[in-house]
Amino acid sequence: MLYAAIGNTWISPATLEVGSGSGLTSTSWNGLLGNFNNLDNRVNTMNSRPVFSAYLNQASSSPVNVWAKVPFNAVDFDTNSFFNTTSNRFQPTIAGYYNITLNVTMNSSTPSGSTIYTALYKNGVNIGQVNNLINYVSTFTHTLNIDSIVYMNGTTDYIDAWYMYNVNTVTLTQ
């Protein structure tokens, strides 16, 4: 619940009391309404910001020791239709800073000393990469994560995701 301070008294907008003395005046009431309207405008602005979630809806394999694009071919939601499942790119038409989170889960069998990689690319250039050295002989499932804040110009900038395994074929899972 929201409360407003008028004079020295905290008043809930739902149980507003008007009295004599240092109570509510038309000026303080208008100020209170202005604050609520401003809050409403800020909430509407937040709700109009682009948000999406894309994922892989079927397993996909890559060649050995070659970077491959993560084939995100399905979308949970995309408020502004900025994610393209054909090109597997996020390309917003609104300039600004975007918080990009990438999670890539891989399965494979591995010899000791192999490495799995995932990277975030902007306009074809690697802007963030993580890797994990696998120091055991086994079949594994491992998720690599990248979180990055990226400025996008709203016209030509795009983001895509890549992965690689340096020893064996790796399968991305759903």
C-alpha angles and dihedrals in degrees: 000000000000122000131191129207114228113178106322095328129092109222128188111222089227093057101034114170122201118197143143128284118030094353129120119321129191089253094054091043091053090049090050091050090047090055091051092048090050090050090050091052091050092050091050090050091051091048092054095056116112116262129168142167120201128179145173110261096191134032117270131193131208134206118258118274094356126113111241129187115249103246101222097183103166136052129212091192138340113183095194103024092245096138116083114203092195096057093026089228138133107217113168122197091206115082118228147087116309129197104222120193119188125188118180120182118198134188126197145126112254146193115226114275099034123133134215121203140192128182142186116225130197115196090343095308123113108244099167135013138178130186139182127211111220107214100181137066106245149097109277145188113201135169122212118200133201126183117185139162108222131184112228120193095214095237118054105003118107138172129215136166131235137188140188142181117203101207115028142011110285127203122214112218132213 
